[in-house]
Amino acid sequence: MTAEGFLEGRRLQLARGVLLQCIMGGYPAARFYGSDDGDLALIAEPSQIHRLPWSDDPRALAICDADELTGESSNLSTRGQLKKVIARYAARGLSPVVATELEFFVFAPNTDPTQPFRPPVGLDGRREDGQSAFSVSSNNGLRPFFNEVYKCMAALGLPRDTFMHEMGVSQFEINLLHGDPLLLADQTFLFKHLLKEVALKHGLTVVCMAKPLAHTPGSSMHIHQSIVDSNTGKNVFSDENGQPTAMFRHFIGGQQAGMAEFTALFAPNVNSYQRLCHPYASPNNACWSHDNRAAGLRIPASSPVARRVENRLPGADANPYLAIAASLAAGLHGIEHELEPAEAIQGEFEVPDNLSLPCTLHAALERLKRSQLARELFGQEFIEGYIASKTMELTSFFDEITPWERRVLAAQA
């Protein structure tokens, strides 16, 4: 909308069905969002109105809540779902703290989707060949792009902790500083938007698919989680002697109880399971461990004040609001019901059947359909609408025949 209209306080409204729009652009049946497809009000978050520093013309972006016209948050809004989870913690005198690690690839433009992605030509005139992981000079060939990324992050108030080249060809990772879950979800969303916009200015393509390249590690969005007492600010995962508390155990127990049923919320696309089913530090299990990257739930080495649980299941393609909401909701469920986790695992291990996770989007959606816990935590309207939208996307995928099928199967008798 125009700046004048925004500053005058003109209300912006949006059809409810848009919140269930598929990634291909279509919509599930109207019964999933109200047969009238009435309007929602988009209410700008005052702290999340940003002048876009990469735009030559004056433009701004406002992150909004999607509220019903009666004033309450829409059940279909993922940002609203996260706010409800945070409120449930607050009712118990607790405040969750999270941080996200986001991985992404920087590629040359890909005008033909039947061809694999390729790394861009750097300032040295060459394409990266995959030998730059964790190198101090690994992004020199993309220095103009990253310099503008850093400047734009500063202009948007996005504090960054560390930035590094990851294992994949032209793959990078940023760690955002820990803080309020809603703020971190907003920052993760803004950062992904920033990356894509700045990349276009530099003739590049940023890809946040979970697994854009074969035979290469995928891209994750690990979520680090701790809980503090709202009054004292003390980490409730550690006691006065620095030892793990019962609440810490129960949080892990809740995470384990919810991971399989919530896999479709953490891994929302067909491609998500390319990452999970070719696991290289991308565990598709609900095991937990002290500092073992093969476990879906990792307890990083830290001081007692920083004791936290890292959920390693979500990919870079996950909705940050929904992934954080699902992870925190599962942990709170464990605290409320005093769930005990399975035994911690170390070293190489076999995943027990009860801690294995769905390996396809179809299987994950079937688990979500059967999940009473998901309906209790997120409401029937949201879960059924989400399943309907994702089922349309899965059907669209199966409507196409892949190059592998033509290459390998056409010659079979």
C-alpha positions in Angstrom: 0.0 0.0 0.0 1.1 3.6 -0.3 3.1 5.2 2.5 0.3 7.8 2.8 -2.3 5.1 3.3 -0.2 3.3 5.9 0.5 6.4 7.9 -3.1 7.4 7.9 -3.9 4.1 9.6 -5.8 2.6 6.7 -6.7 -1.0 7.4 -5.3 -3.6 5.0 -7.5 -6.7 4.7 -6.7 -10.1 3.1 -8.9 -13.1 2.3 -8.5 -15.9 4.9 -7.8 -18.4 2.1 -4.5 -16.7 1.3 -3.0 -18.2 4.6 -3.5 -21.7 3.1 -2.2 -20.8 -0.4 -0.1 -23.6 -1.9 3.5 -23.0 -3.0 2.2 -23.5 -6.6 -0.4 -20.8 -6.1 -3.6 -22.8 -5.7 -5.9 -23.2 -2.7 -7.5 -26.2 -1.0 -11.3 -26.4 -0.8 -13.0 -23.4 0.8 -14.3 -25.5 3.7 -10.8 -25.4 5.2 -10.7 -21.6 5.5 -14.5 -20.7 5.6 -16.8 -21.1 2.7 -17.4 -17.3 2.6 -13.6 -16.7 2.3 -14.0 -13.6 4.4 -11.4 -11.1 5.2 -8.6 -10.9 7.8 -7.1 -7.7 9.1 -3.3 -7.3 8.7 -2.1 -5.5 11.8 1.5 -4.2 11.5 3.9 -5.0 14.3 5.2 -1.5 15.3 8.7 -2.9 16.0 8.9 -4.7 12.7 8.5 -1.8 10.2 11.6 -1.5 8.1 12.9 0.7 5.3 14.3 -1.7 2.8 18.0 -0.8 2.4 18.5 -2.7 -0.9 15.8 -0.8 -2.7 16.8 2.2 -4.8 13.3 3.7 -4.4 12.0 4.4 -0.9 10.1 1.2 0.1 9.3 -0.3 3.5 8.2 -3.7 4.7 5.9 -4.3 7.7 5.6 -7.7 9.4 1.9 -8.1 10.3 -0.3 -10.2 12.4 -3.3 -11.7 10.6 -6.3 -11.1 12.9 -10.0 -11.9 12.5 -12.1 -8.8 12.0 -13.4 -9.5 15.6 -9.9 -8.8 16.9 -8.6 -12.2 17.9 -5.7 -13.8 16.1 -6.5 -16.0 13.2 -6.1 -19.7 13.8 -4.5 -20.0 10.3 -1.7 -17.6 11.1 1.6 -19.2 11.9 2.9 -16.0 13.6 -0.3 -16.1 15.7 0.3 -19.8 16.6 3.8 -18.9 17.9 2.4 -16.0 20.0 -0.1 -18.4 21.6 2.7 -20.9 22.5 4.7 -18.1 24.1 1.6 -17.0 26.0 1.2 -20.5 27.4 4.8 -20.4 28.7 4.1 -16.9 30.2 1.1 -18.3 32.1 3.5 -20.6 33.9 6.0 -17.8 34.7 8.4 -19.0 32.0 10.0 -17.3 29.0 11.5 -19.4 26.2 14.7 -18.3 24.5 15.7 -19.5 21.0 18.3 -19.0 18.4 18.3 -20.1 14.8 21.1 -21.3 12.6 20.2 -20.9 8.9 22.1 -22.5 6.0 21.7 -21.5 2.4 23.3 -21.8 -1.0 24.5 -19.1 -3.3 24.2 -20.1 -7.0 24.4 -18.6 -10.5 21.0 -17.9 -12.1 19.2 -21.1 -13.0 16.9 -20.4 -16.0 16.4 -24.0 -16.8 15.0 -26.0 -13.8 15.8 -29.3 -15.5 19.5 -28.5 -15.1 21.4 -28.7 -11.8 22.3 -25.6 -9.8 25.8 -24.3 -10.3 28.0 -22.1 -8.1 28.5 -18.6 -9.4 31.7 -17.3 -11.1 33.6 -15.5 -8.4 35.9 -12.5 -8.6 38.7 -14.8 -9.5 36.8 -15.9 -12.6 36.3 -19.5 -11.4 33.5 -21.5 -9.9 33.9 -23.0 -6.5 34.5 -26.7 -6.6 33.7 -27.7 -3.1 37.0 -27.3 -1.3 36.2 -24.1 0.7 34.3 -25.5 3.7 35.2 -23.4 6.8 38.0 -21.6 4.9 38.7 -18.0 6.0 38.8 -16.9 2.4 35.9 -19.1 1.2 33.6 -16.2 0.2 36.2 -13.8 -1.2 34.8 -14.5 -4.7 31.4 -13.3 -3.5 32.7 -10.4 -1.4 30.6 -7.6 -3.0 27.4 -9.7 -2.3 28.3 -10.5 1.3 29.4 -6.9 2.0 25.9 -5.7 1.0 24.3 -8.5 3.0 26.2 -7.3 6.1 25.2 -3.7 5.5 21.6 -4.5 5.0 21.5 -6.7 8.1 22.8 -3.7 10.1 20.3 -1.4 8.6 17.4 -3.8 9.5 18.7 -4.3 13.0 19.6 -8.0 12.5 22.4 -8.9 14.8 24.6 -11.7 13.6 26.7 -14.0 15.7 28.8 -16.0 13.2 28.9 -16.3 9.5 30.8 -19.2 7.8 31.1 -21.3 4.7 29.4 -24.6 5.3 30.1 -28.1 3.9 28.3 -27.8 0.6 29.5 -26.2 -2.6 28.8 -22.5 -2.3 26.9 -23.2 1.0 26.9 -20.7 3.9 25.5 -20.5 7.4 24.6 -17.6 9.7 23.9 -17.9 13.4 21.5 -15.4 14.8 21.8 -14.2 18.4 19.5 -15.9 20.9 16.5 -14.0 22.2 12.7 -13.9 22.3 11.2 -16.6 20.0 8.8 -14.2 18.1 11.7 -11.8 17.5 13.9 -14.6 16.2 11.2 -15.8 13.9 10.8 -12.3 12.5 14.5 -11.9 12.1 14.9 -15.3 10.4 12.1 -14.4 8.0 13.6 -11.0 7.3 17.1 -12.5 6.7 15.8 -15.0 4.2 14.0 -12.2 2.3 17.0 -10.0 2.5 19.3 -12.7 1.1 17.1 -13.3 -2.0 16.6 -9.6 -2.7 20.3 -8.7 -2.4 21.3 -11.8 -4.5 19.1 -10.6 -7.3 20.9 -7.2 -7.3 24.2 -9.0 -7.7 23.1 -11.4 -10.5 23.0 -14.3 -8.1 20.4 -16.8 -6.8 20.0 -17.7 -3.1 18.3 -21.0 -2.5 16.9 -22.1 0.8 15.8 -25.5 -0.4 16.5 -28.3 2.1 18.5 -30.3 -0.5 19.3 -28.4 -3.7 22.3 -30.5 -4.8 22.7 -34.3 -4.9 25.7 -35.9 -3.1 26.0 -32.7 -1.0 24.9 -31.8 2.5 21.5 -30.2 2.8 20.6 -26.9 4.5 19.1 -26.9 8.0 17.5 -24.4 10.3 18.6 -25.7 13.7 16.7 -24.3 16.6 18.4 -23.8 19.9 16.0 -23.6 22.9 16.2 -22.8 26.6 13.7 -21.5 29.1 14.2 -18.9 31.8 12.2 -17.9 34.8 10.3 -14.8 33.8 11.0 -13.0 37.1 14.6 -13.9 37.7 15.9 -14.6 34.2 17.5 -17.8 35.5 17.8 -20.8 33.1 15.4 -23.3 34.5 17.3 -26.2 32.8 20.1 -25.9 35.4 19.8 -26.0 39.2 21.8 -24.1 41.8 24.6 -26.6 41.5 24.8 -26.4 37.7 23.1 -29.8 37.2 20.3 -30.6 34.8 16.8 -30.1 36.3 13.7 -32.2 36.0 12.2 -29.5 33.8 15.1 -30.0 31.4 14.4 -33.7 31.2 10.7 -33.1 30.7 11.3 -30.6 27.9 13.4 -33.3 26.1 10.7 -35.8 26.8 8.1 -33.6 25.2 10.3 -33.0 22.2 10.7 -36.7 21.7 6.9 -37.2 22.0 6.1 -34.7 19.3 8.9 -35.0 16.7 7.4 -37.8 14.6 3.9 -36.3 14.7 5.2 -32.8 13.9 7.7 -33.8 11.2 5.5 -32.4 8.5 5.7 -29.0 10.3 9.5 -29.1 10.5 10.0 -30.6 7.0 7.1 -29.1 4.9 8.2 -30.0 1.3 8.9 -33.0 -0.9 12.5 -31.9 -1.1 12.8 -31.7 2.7 13.0 -35.5 2.8 16.0 -35.6 0.4 17.9 -34.0 3.2 16.5 -36.2 6.0 16.8 -39.5 4.2 20.4 -38.8 3.1 21.5 -37.8 6.6 24.9 -36.1 6.8 24.6 -34.3 10.2 20.8 -34.1 9.3 19.4 -36.7 11.6 15.9 -38.1 11.0 15.4 -39.4 14.5 14.1 -38.3 17.9 17.1 -39.5 19.8 18.9 -37.1 22.2 22.6 -36.9 23.0 25.2 -34.7 24.6 27.1 -33.0 21.7 26.4 -35.7 19.1 25.4 -34.4 15.7 23.8 -37.7 14.7 21.0 -37.1 17.2 17.9 -35.2 16.3 18.0 -33.5 19.7 21.5 -32.4 20.6 22.7 -30.8 23.9 25.6 -28.6 22.9 28.6 -28.4 25.2 28.0 -25.3 27.3 28.1 -23.8 30.7 25.1 -24.5 33.0 23.7 -21.0 32.4 23.6 -21.7 28.7 22.2 -25.2 28.9 19.9 -25.7 25.9 18.3 -28.2 23.5 19.1 -28.0 19.8 16.4 -29.3 17.5 18.3 -30.4 14.4 15.3 -31.6 12.4 14.0 -28.4 10.7 15.4 -27.6 7.3 16.1 -24.1 5.8 12.8 -24.5 3.9 10.8 -24.6 7.1 8.5 -21.7 8.1 10.4 -20.2 11.1 7.2 -19.2 13.0 5.7 -22.7 12.7 8.9 -24.6 13.3 9.7 -22.7 16.4 6.1 -22.9 17.6 6.0 -26.6 17.1 9.3 -27.3 18.8 8.5 -25.1 21.8 4.9 -26.5 22.1 6.3 -30.0 22.2 8.7 -29.1 25.0 6.0 -27.4 27.0 3.8 -30.5 26.6 6.6 -32.5 28.2 6.9 -30.1 31.1 3.1 -30.0 31.7 2.8 -33.8 31.7 6.3 -34.5 33.3 7.3 -36.7 30.4 10.6 -38.6 30.8 12.9 -38.9 27.8 14.5 -42.1 26.5 18.1 -42.8 27.6 20.7 -40.4 26.0 22.7 -42.0 23.2 26.4 -41.4 22.4 28.8 -42.5 19.6 27.5 -44.6 16.8 24.0 -45.9 17.4 21.0 -47.7 15.9 17.8 -45.6 16.0 15.0 -47.5 18.0 11.8 -47.9 16.0 9.9 -45.7 18.4 12.3 -42.8 17.8 12.5 -43.0 14.0 10.7 -40.3 12.0 8.7 -40.3 8.7 11.0 -40.3 5.6 8.6 -38.9 3.0 6.1 -36.0 3.0 3.3 -38.5 2.4 4.2 -40.5 5.6 4.7 -37.3 7.6 1.3 -36.0 6.6 -0.3 -39.3 7.6 1.3 -39.1 11.0 0.0 -35.5 11.3 -3.5 -36.6 10.3 -3.5 -39.1 13.2 -2.0 -36.7 15.7 -4.4 -35.8 18.5 -1.5 -33.9 20.1 -1.2 -31.6 17.1 -4.9 -30.7 17.2 -4.7 -30.0 20.9 -1.8 -27.7 20.6 -2.6 -25.9 17.3 -6.3 -26.4 16.8 -8.3 -28.5 14.3 -8.8 -25.7 11.9 -5.0 -25.0 11.5 -4.0 -28.7 11.3 -6.7 -29.7 8.8 -6.0 -26.7 6.6 -2.3 -27.3 6.7 -2.7 -30.9 5.7 -5.1 -29.9 2.9 -2.6 -27.4 1.5 0.4 -29.7 1.7 -1.6 -32.6 0.2 -2.2 -30.4 -2.9 1.5 -29.8 -3.2 2.3 -33.5 -2.9 -0.3 -34.3 -5.6 1.2 -31.6 -7.9 4.6 -33.2 -7.4 3.3 -36.7 -8.4 1.6 -35.1 -11.5 5.1 -34.8 -13.0 7.5 -37.5 -14.3 11.1 -36.8 -13.2 14.2 -37.0 -15.4 15.4 -40.0 -13.3 12.3 -42.0 -14.2 12.7 -41.3 -18.0 16.5 -42.0 -17.9 16.4 -45.2 -15.9 13.0 -46.7 -16.4 12.3 -46.1 -20.1 14.5 -48.9 -21.3 13.0 -51.5 -18.9 11.0 -54.3 -20.5 
